[in-house]
């Protein structure tokens, strides 16, 4: 139960607000982040950020390398290396699923077993055509972008031209959770199919639809899966890299295999229509989402996800 500070309590309001959860105010550590698509990492260094921590990426031969400093500046700055590299200036790095993954946290805790499983991408990587993967920026914190994806129903209103509207015969949403993940599952019957999807090969005006959003809380790595029946599936890896509390990078990859040729190659391009729609909404929400609201966060560790 929340209460508004009154009387002498008003003088303590600043202390109360600091105790509530403010997105972007702290970073969960000890997680693998798919910081870049593997083809983007070459002999020429590129710079990325995770929670404002710098990561320089390049290759030495075929091997991907990640460091706190530009390779030409490592020796001069090694004394300034942080706890994120254990003072070595180099981060743990792996190449899996077509991405270069880096460790954010204590390097001694880096373990490949902690990497998320992506069931529809080959673990050792695959050469997918360039139209099936890309990057989109969201001008918001990764927490807000993750919540947006967990709200599977938002697509009916924000992306209706791409995936269909709210006109369904039945609609059920369930939630599952662990200490590290939240999974939303939506099952719809009699969904109205928009013209864009009918042109891509869904052969009817209405179809059943199922969708799953599996969110890894520490890293913002999100495994998405949608399926139209009759129709085709939309397996999407949708990691949200938290560059700062105001910006996250979406290094997405589609791997559609059960659709007609045109759909396999055109549906992934929907990202460049859907992404800006999400960003227009979330960029306006982010300042309020991160605002101190003047009351305690009333959630409990005993709450269930989605409650």
C-alpha positions in Angstrom: 0.0 0.0 0.0 1.4 3.4 -0.9 0.9 6.7 0.8 1.5 10.3 0.0 4.0 12.1 2.3 2.3 14.5 4.6 3.5 16.8 7.4 7.0 15.9 8.6 6.9 12.9 6.2 7.1 15.4 3.3 10.6 16.3 4.4 11.6 12.7 4.0 10.1 12.3 0.5 13.4 12.5 -1.2 14.7 9.6 0.8 11.5 7.6 0.0 11.9 8.1 -3.7 15.5 7.0 -3.8 14.3 3.7 -2.4 12.0 2.9 -5.2 13.0 1.2 -8.5 14.0 3.7 -11.1 14.8 2.2 -14.5 18.4 2.8 -15.5 19.5 3.6 -11.9 21.4 0.3 -11.6 22.7 -2.4 -13.9 22.4 -6.1 -13.4 25.8 -7.8 -13.9 27.2 -11.1 -14.8 25.6 -11.7 -18.1 26.5 -12.3 -21.8 25.4 -9.6 -24.2 25.2 -10.1 -28.1 26.9 -6.8 -28.6 27.3 -7.0 -32.4 26.5 -9.2 -35.3 29.5 -11.2 -36.2 29.9 -9.7 -39.8 30.2 -6.2 -38.2 33.4 -7.2 -36.4 36.5 -7.1 -38.6 40.1 -6.1 -38.3 39.1 -2.5 -38.0 38.0 -1.7 -34.4 34.4 -0.6 -33.6 33.1 0.8 -30.4 30.0 -0.3 -28.5 28.6 0.5 -25.0 26.9 -1.6 -22.3 25.5 0.6 -19.5 27.9 3.3 -20.7 30.9 0.9 -20.2 33.0 1.0 -23.4 33.7 -2.1 -25.5 36.2 -2.0 -28.4 35.7 -4.9 -30.8 38.0 -6.2 -33.6 39.4 -9.4 -35.0 42.9 -10.8 -34.8 42.8 -13.2 -37.7 39.4 -15.0 -37.3 39.3 -14.5 -33.5 37.0 -11.8 -32.1 38.6 -9.6 -29.4 36.9 -7.2 -26.9 38.7 -4.6 -24.8 38.1 -1.5 -22.7 40.4 0.6 -24.9 41.2 1.0 -28.5 43.9 -1.6 -29.5 46.4 1.2 -30.1 45.9 2.6 -26.6 45.8 -0.5 -24.5 49.4 -0.4 -23.2 49.1 3.3 -22.3 45.9 2.8 -20.4 46.2 -0.7 -19.0 46.8 0.8 -15.5 43.3 2.3 -15.7 41.6 -1.0 -16.6 38.4 -1.6 -14.6 36.9 -4.4 -12.6 34.9 -5.4 -15.6 38.1 -6.8 -17.1 39.8 -7.8 -13.9 42.5 -5.2 -14.6 43.5 -6.9 -17.8 41.7 -4.5 -20.2 40.3 -7.5 -22.1 36.7 -8.8 -21.7 35.6 -12.4 -22.0 34.3 -12.9 -25.5 32.5 -15.7 -27.5 31.1 -16.0 -31.0 27.8 -17.8 -31.1 24.5 -17.7 -33.0 26.0 -15.2 -35.6 26.9 -12.7 -32.9 29.9 -11.6 -30.9 29.0 -11.9 -27.2 30.8 -10.1 -24.4 30.6 -10.5 -20.7 29.4 -7.6 -18.5 30.3 -8.2 -14.9 33.0 -10.0 -13.0 35.2 -11.8 -15.6 35.9 -14.7 -13.2 32.2 -15.6 -13.4 32.0 -15.8 -17.2 30.6 -19.2 -18.2 29.3 -20.2 -21.6 26.6 -22.2 -19.8 25.0 -18.9 -18.8 24.5 -17.8 -22.4 20.8 -17.7 -23.5 19.7 -20.5 -25.8 18.3 -19.4 -29.2 16.6 -22.5 -30.6 16.1 -21.3 -34.2 19.7 -20.0 -34.8 22.6 -22.4 -35.3 24.9 -22.1 -32.2 28.0 -22.0 -34.3 26.5 -19.3 -36.5 25.0 -19.3 -40.0 25.5 -17.0 -43.1 22.0 -15.5 -43.3 21.3 -13.0 -46.0 21.7 -9.3 -45.0 18.0 -8.6 -45.2 17.3 -11.0 -42.3 19.3 -9.1 -39.6 20.0 -5.5 -38.8 20.1 -2.8 -36.1 17.4 -0.4 -34.8 17.9 2.1 -32.0 15.2 2.9 -29.4 15.5 6.2 -27.5 14.6 4.7 -24.2 16.0 2.4 -21.5 16.1 -1.3 -22.2 13.7 -2.0 -19.3 11.0 0.0 -21.1 11.7 -1.7 -24.4 11.5 -5.1 -22.7 8.2 -4.2 -21.1 6.9 -3.1 -24.5 7.6 -6.5 -25.9 6.2 -8.4 -23.0 2.9 -6.5 -23.7 2.1 -8.8 -26.6 -1.3 -7.1 -27.1 0.3 -3.7 -27.9 0.9 -4.9 -31.5 -2.8 -4.9 -32.2 -3.0 -1.2 -31.7 0.5 0.1 -32.7 1.4 -2.3 -35.5 -2.1 -3.3 -36.8 -1.1 -2.6 -40.5 1.7 -5.2 -40.2 0.4 -7.9 -37.9 -3.4 -7.4 -37.5 -5.7 -5.6 -35.2 -7.6 -6.5 -32.0 -10.5 -8.2 -33.8 -10.1 -11.7 -32.6 -12.6 -14.4 -31.7 -10.7 -15.5 -28.5 -7.6 -14.2 -26.9 -5.7 -15.5 -23.9 -2.4 -14.3 -22.4 -0.5 -16.3 -19.8 2.8 -15.6 -18.0 5.6 -17.8 -16.6 8.7 -16.7 -14.8 11.9 -17.7 -13.1 14.4 -15.6 -11.1 16.1 -14.8 -14.4 13.4 -14.8 -17.1 9.8 -13.7 -17.8 7.8 -15.5 -20.5 4.6 -14.2 -22.0 2.5 -16.5 -24.1 -0.5 -15.3 -26.2 -3.0 -17.6 -27.9 -5.5 -16.1 -30.4 -8.2 -17.7 -32.6 -9.9 -16.0 -35.5 -7.4 -13.2 -35.9 -8.1 -10.8 -38.7 -5.2 -10.9 -41.2 -4.1 -7.5 -42.7 -3.6 -7.1 -46.5 0.2 -7.0 -46.0 0.3 -10.5 -44.6 -2.2 -11.9 -47.1 0.1 -10.7 -49.9 3.0 -12.5 -48.2 1.2 -15.9 -48.3 -1.3 -16.2 -45.5 -4.2 -17.7 -47.5 -7.2 -16.4 -45.6 -8.9 -13.4 -44.0 -8.7 -14.9 -40.5 -6.1 -17.3 -38.9 -5.2 -18.5 -35.5 -2.1 -17.0 -33.9 0.3 -17.8 -31.1 3.1 -15.6 -29.8 5.8 -16.1 -27.2 8.2 -13.4 -25.7 10.9 -14.9 -23.5 12.9 -12.2 -21.8 16.3 -12.6 -20.1 16.2 -9.9 -17.4 19.9 -9.4 -16.8 20.8 -8.8 -20.5 17.6 -7.7 -22.3 18.1 -10.7 -24.7 14.7 -11.5 -25.9 13.6 -14.7 -27.8 10.4 -14.0 -29.8 8.3 -16.5 -31.7 5.0 -16.0 -33.6 3.0 -18.5 -35.7 0.0 -18.0 -37.9 -2.1 -21.1 -38.6 -2.6 -21.4 -41.5 0.4 -19.4 -42.5 4.1 -19.2 -41.3 6.2 -18.6 -38.3 8.2 -15.6 -37.4 11.2 -16.6 -35.2 13.0 -13.5 -34.1 16.0 -13.0 -31.8 15.5 -9.5 -30.4 18.3 -8.5 -28.0 18.2 -5.0 -26.5 21.7 -3.8 -25.7 21.5 -1.1 -23.0 23.9 1.6 -24.1 22.6 4.1 -21.6 19.4 4.7 -19.6 18.2 6.8 -22.6 19.3 4.5 -25.5 19.3 0.8 -26.4 20.4 -0.9 -29.6 18.4 -3.8 -31.0 20.6 -6.2 -32.9 17.8 -8.4 -34.4 17.9 -11.5 -36.4 15.0 -13.3 -38.2 15.4 -16.9 -39.4 12.1 -17.7 -41.2 12.2 -21.1 -42.9 8.6 -22.3 -43.4 7.3 -19.4 -45.5 7.1 -18.8 -49.2 10.3 -17.2 -50.7 8.8 -13.7 -50.9 7.7 -13.8 -47.2 11.0 -15.2 -46.0 12.8 -12.3 -47.6 10.3 -9.4 -47.1 8.8 -10.1 -43.7 12.1 -9.3 -41.9 12.0 -5.8 -43.5 8.9 -5.1 -41.5 11.3 -4.3 -38.7 12.0 -0.9 -40.3 8.3 -0.1 -40.2 7.5 -1.5 -36.7 10.7 -0.3 -35.0 10.0 3.5 -35.6 6.4 3.0 -34.5 7.7 1.6 -31.2 10.4 4.3 -30.9 7.9 7.1 -31.4 5.9 5.9 -28.5 8.7 4.8 -26.1 10.9 7.9 -26.6 8.0 10.0 -25.3 7.3 7.5 -22.4 10.9 7.2 -21.3 11.2 10.5 -19.3 8.1 9.6 -17.3 9.1 6.0 -17.0 12.4 7.1 -15.3 10.8 9.9 -13.2 10.9 9.8 -9.5 7.3 9.5 -8.5 7.5 10.5 -4.9 6.3 7.2 -3.4 7.7 3.8 -2.5 7.7 1.0 -5.0 5.0 -1.3 -3.6 6.2 -4.5 -5.4 7.4 -7.5 -3.4 9.8 -10.3 -4.1 6.8 -12.6 -3.6 4.9 -11.0 -6.5 4.5 -13.1 -9.6 5.6 -11.8 -13.0 2.7 -10.0 -14.7 0.9 -9.2 -11.5 
